[in-house]
Amino acid sequence: MFGLALPVCAQYAGPAILSRGEAPAALNVPSVDFAISLSLGAAYTDGLIGITANNQENLVRQGSYGGSATVGLSGSHSWKHTHIGLAYSGGVSEYAGAPITGISQGVSLGLSHQFSRHVSFHVGEGAGWFTMFPPATVSLNSSVPFDPSQSNIPTTDFYDNRTIYSSTSAGVTYQASSRLSISVGGGYFTDLRRSAALYSAAGESASGDMQYRLSSKVTIGGGYGFSHYGYSNGIGSSFIHSATASLSARFSRWTEFSFFGGASVVSSSFEQSIPISPAILSILCPPTLVQTCPLTPSTVINNNNLWAPDFGARLSRSFERGAVYLSAGESITPGNGLFLTSRAETASVGYGYSGLKKWSLSAGISYVRALSLGNIQGAYGQVGGSLSTSHQLVSHVSFVASVNATQYQSATFTAYNHFIYSVSAGLGWSSKNIPVRFF
């Protein structure tokens, strides 16, 4: 649920509340003009990881040169009672001799409307389609008035196979007084994966909270959240109930800190195949009868009930046209199509800026360590980084370059450990007389 506060038409003008999915409040002060960009470039990747045509979980890796084309649109606008922010990026990468064509699209949209002095409505959408690196829409964006890290957007997908995702949240905030506000909302997400060897996911969520502004710089509160995750082929599902307390603080006009923490109760049920002990098989099905033995691995329902931490923290410094931030947290996630319901620790740092006369820059590093609670038990994670920059050469035309790298990690499954990277460089065009921007 997203609770963007617009000081021009709402009473609350305190620090952003991360548990409501709000972006740093200072990002909503300036208006970022809408701009369209186009770019063409050459690219190289050292390893595409795909699932073979027969949908078996075998790795197909191949380094290759290729080319890419990208189109982007981003910006925001405010009216008297309404604010909208949008960021879209779509592109295609074709690699010579590789079995995978990289198609990637991502859009983040935030909309808020003030119905009256006390009632406001908020909606946020993150959607896209990718076949290679996870979408850039999970980073804090100065155009969009919410933090996508609080949405169910896939970030740990391992295989380079098509994933279509959507995460929608909406809510209503009632500003009872200049200090007290109450917010309720809900959402729906879906992750559709092309390969039959991977599992698609869908789910619903509902939440409610109450926040009290102690001073012009500090707000405290508490809330409750419910989530349900379901998976394709009826393999299982999970129900999560969470209770948290929150603290938000503004150190200056541009610097904010927001935190929420509590616990989640997770109830999950999954089908699992249990192999039969070799000792039992040697008794019931001796080698002379193994071809006609009726015994096969059995399928059982594995039920899990546990408590898990649920927290998130973000420190941010905003600029007129960008932000730098540091965030960390732990929560229950839907998994990545191979591993399902998971307890995940995350951390990230990012920087995005387009205020320099000739330069635009976007950089980020993210870390995920997860423990699967679903069909396959075990640990997995990744460390990734990206850097994109552009330099204006002449009016509307820029040199653009980017680097993406990811180290997949699993102490449980050594075949999961892979390092892949991709680099590209080319020329870009912007509808504004500014460098091509990446936020």
N, C-alpha and C positions, 0 to 999 in steps of 0.2 A: 504494500500500500504506500502511496506517495502523498506527502503532505506539504507541498510547496506553499510557502507563505509569501504573499505579495504585499509589501508594506504600503504600496500606494492605495490599496483598497481593502486591506485587512488589518485587524488590530495587532496580530502577532508579528513582531519584527525581531524576534530573538534568534539565537544561533540555530543552525539546521539540526534536525533530529534524524540521526542515522537509522534508528529502528523504524522510522516511517519511510525510509528510502530516499530522503531528501539529499540533494546535492548541496555543497557549501553555499550558504545564503549569499555570499558576496558575488558568486557567479551570476546571480540573477539581477544584479544592479545594472551593469552595462548591457546594451543591446548588440548582439553579434549579427551583422548583416548577412543575409542569405547570399551564398556564392556557389556557383557551379564550377567543377573542374574536370578536366579530361587529361589522361596521361597514357603514354606508350613507352614500353621499356623492354630491355633484354633481361633475362633471369637465369639463375642456375640454382638447382637444389641437389644436395648430395645423397638424398635418400627418400623416395616415396614409399610409404608403407600401406599396402592394400591387402584386401582379402581376395583370394583367387576366385576364378569364375565359378568354381563349383561350390562356393560359399563355405569352404572349410577354413578354419582359422589358421591358415598358413601365411607367412609373411612374404610379400613380394617387394623387394627393395631395388631401386634403380636410380642412380644419379643421372642428371640430364640437364642440357641447356634448353632454353625455350624463350618465349616472349609473353608479354602480358599487356592487357589494356584495362584501364580503370576509369570509372566515372564517379564523381562524388557531389554531394549536395549537403550543405550544412548552414545553420543560422537560427535565429530566434526573433520573435517579434512580440511586442506587448500592446494591447489596447487598454481601455479604461478598466475593464473587469476580466480580461482574458489574457493569458500568456501561452505561447506555443514555442517549442523548441524541437528542431529536427536535425538528425545527422544520418546520412545515407552514403554507403560506399558499395559499389558493385564492380566486379572485375572477372576476367577470365585469364587463365595461364595455360598455355599449351607447351608441353615438353616433347622434344624430338625422341621418338622411339619409346616413349613411356606409355604404360597402359592406362594412365589416369590423366584426365583433363581437369585442371583446377578451376572450378567455378565458385565464386564467393560473392555473396550479397549480404548486407546487414543494414538494418535500419533501427534507429532509436527515436522514439517520439514521446514527448511529454506535453501534456495540456492541462491547464488549470483554469477554472472559472469561478468568480466570486458571485454567488447568487444573491447574497445580501450581506449586511454588515457582519453577520455571525456565521454564515454558512458558505462553505466553498467545496468545490468538487475537483478531484484530481484523477488523472488517468495516465498511465505509462505503458508503453509498448516496446518490446525488443523482439525483433523477428529477423530471420535470415535463412540462408542456404549456403553451406560450405562443404567442400570435399577435401580440403587440405588443412592448413593451419586454422585453429579456432578463430572466431570472429573478433575483430578489433572493438566491437560494440560493448565489450565488458569493461572498458576503461572509462574513467571519469571524463566527461565531455563538457566543455564550457558552453556548448550550444543547447544541451538537453538538461532540463530541470529535475533530474533524479539520478541516483547512484545505481548503475546497473549491477553492481556487485550484490545488491539485495534482491536480484531477480533470479529465476531459474533458467539462466542462459548457459548452455554447455561450454565448458572450458577445458576439459581433460580428455576429449575424444582422441583415441590412439590411432585408429586406422584412417587412411585417406579414402574414405567412402562417403557418399553423399549423406548429409544430415540436414534436415529441414526443421527449424525450431521456431517457437513462438512463446513469448511470456508476456501475459497481459495482467495488469493490476489496476484497480480503481478503488476510490474511497471518498468518503465525505468527512470533512472536519467541521465540528461545531465549536466556535470560539465563544465560550460562555462568558468570559470576561477578558480583560487585557492580560490576565495571568493564566487562566485556566482554559484548556482546550481538550476536546474529546474527539477521537477519530475512529472510524470503523471502515472496513473494506474487505475486499476479496480478490481472488485472481485465479487464473487458469494457465497452465503451460502444457506444451507438447514437444517432444523430441522424436522425430520420425527418421529412422535410419534405413537406408536402401537395402543393405545386406541382410539376408535371412539368418546369417550367423550371429548378428547382433540384435539386441532387444531395443525396441522403441519404448518410450515412456510418456505418460500423461498424468496430470494431477490437478488438484484444486487446493486452494488455501483461503483462510479467513483469519482476520485479526482485528483486534481492538486495543486501544490504549488511552491513557489519560496523562496529560503533561501539565506541569505547573511551573510558571516562570518565577523563580525566586528573586531575580534582579534583571537588569537590562542585559546582563552578560551570562546568566546561568539559568538553565531549565532542567528540571528533574521530572521523572515519571515512571510509569510501569505499564506493561501490556501483556496480552495473551495472544498466542497464535496457534492455528491448526493447519496441518498439511496432510494431503493424501497422495501417494505415488502408486500408480498402477503400471503394469508392463505387458508388452505384447505376448501372445500365445498363452496367456493365462498363467505365466510362471509364478506370479506372486504379487504382493502389494505391501505397502507400509503405511502406517498412521503415526503422525507425530504431533504431540501436544507440547507447547513451549510456554514458559513464563519468564519474563525478564524485567529488570529495572534499568533505567536509562539516565544518563547525564550528558548534557550538552553545554559547552562553554565557548564564549567568544573572547579571545585575548586582545583583538584589535578589529578594526573594520574588515581586514583581509585575512585574518588568521583564526581558525576555529578548531575545536576538538569535540568529537562526539563519541559516546560509548554506550553500549547496552550489554547486559550480561545476565545470565540465568541458567536454566536447565531445560532439557527436553526429555520427554518420555517417548520412546520409540517402540512400537509394536509392529513386527513384520512377520510375514509368512511366505515361504518360498518352497517350490519343488526342488528336490535334490536327488540325484542318482547315487545310490550307495553300492559300491562294489562288494561282491561276496568274497569272504576270506579265502585265500588259497588252501588253507588247511581244511576248511569245510568242503571246498570243491574236490579236494583229493579223496575225501571220504565218500561223498555222494556221487561224484562224477569222476571215476578213475580215468586215466589216460586212454584206456581202450574204448570208453564210452563218451569222450568229450564232444565228439561231433553231434551226438544225439541227445546230449544233456539238456533237460528242459529248464535248468536254472539260468537265470539272467540277472544282471544287476537290478536291484529293486529301487523303486521311486518312493520317497517318503516326503512328508511335509515337515519342513524345519521351521519352528516358531521361535522367534527371539523377542524378548522384552528386556529393555535396558534403559538406564539413565545416561545422558550424555550432556556435556557442557554446551551452551549456546551463547556465544558472545561475538561482538564485533566492535572495532575501534578504528577511528580515522582522524588523522591530523592533516590539515590542509592549509595551504597558503595560496590565495587567489590573486590574480592579476586582472587587468582590464580585459585581456583577451586570452586568458589561459589559467592554468593552475598547476601546482605541484602538490602531491599528496603521498601519504604513507598510511597503509591500512593493514589490519590483521583480524583474524576471526576464526571461529570454529562453529560448524553447524552440520546438520544432516542434509545430504544432497541426494538427487536421484541416481547418481553414478554416471557412467560413460558408455553404456550400451553393452560392454563386456562385463564389468563389475557393476552391480546394481546398487541399491540403497547403501550409502556410505557415510561414515563419520569423517569429515574432512577438515583439516587445518589449512588455512590460507594466509598468505601475506603478499603484499604488492607495494610497489613504489612506482610513481609515474610522473611525467612532466610533459605538458603540452602548451605550446606558446606560439602565437602568430602576431606578435606586436612589433617585431623588429622590421625595419624598413625594407630589407631585402631577403630576410630569412624566415622560415617556418620550421618548427622542430617538434617532434613527438617521440617520447622514449618511455619505456616501461620494463619492469622486471616483475615476474610473478612466481610464487611458490605454492605448491599444493602437495599435501601429504594426506592420504586417505586410507581408511580401513573399511573394506567391504563387509557389509552385514547381510548381504543377500544371497544370491544363488552360488556364487564363488566366494569363499572366505579367503581374505588375504589383503596385504598392503600394496598400495600403488601410489604413484604421484608423478610430479614433473616440476622442473624448473625451466622457465622460459624467459626470453627477452626479445625486445623489438626496438628498432630505431628507424625513424623515417625523417627525412629532411628535404627541404627544397630551397633553392636560391634563385631569385628572380634575375633572369638574364636581360630581358627587354620587357617592354610593356606587355603584360598578360602571359608571358612565356617564362617558364622556370625549368631549371634542372632539378630532377627528383631522384632520390635514391632511398633504398630501404634494406634492412637486414632483419631476418627473423631466425631465432634458434630455440630449440627445445630439447631438453634432456628428459626422456621418460625413465622412470625409476620404479623398481619393485624388488624388495628383498625376498618376496615369496616366489615370484616367477621371473627367473633370470632372462627368459626370452623377451620380456617386456622392456628390458633396458636397451634403449636406443637413443642416439643423438642425431638429430637432423637439423639442417639449416637451409635457408633460402636467401639469396641476394638478388637485387634488381637495380637497374639504373636506366634513366631515360629522360624524356621531355614531357612537361605538363603545361596545360593552358588553364587559366582561371578567368571567370567572367568579370572579376574585379581586378583592378590594377594593383594586385598584391601577390605575394608568393603563394603557390598552391599550398593549402593547409590540410592538416591531417587530423584535426580534432572535430 
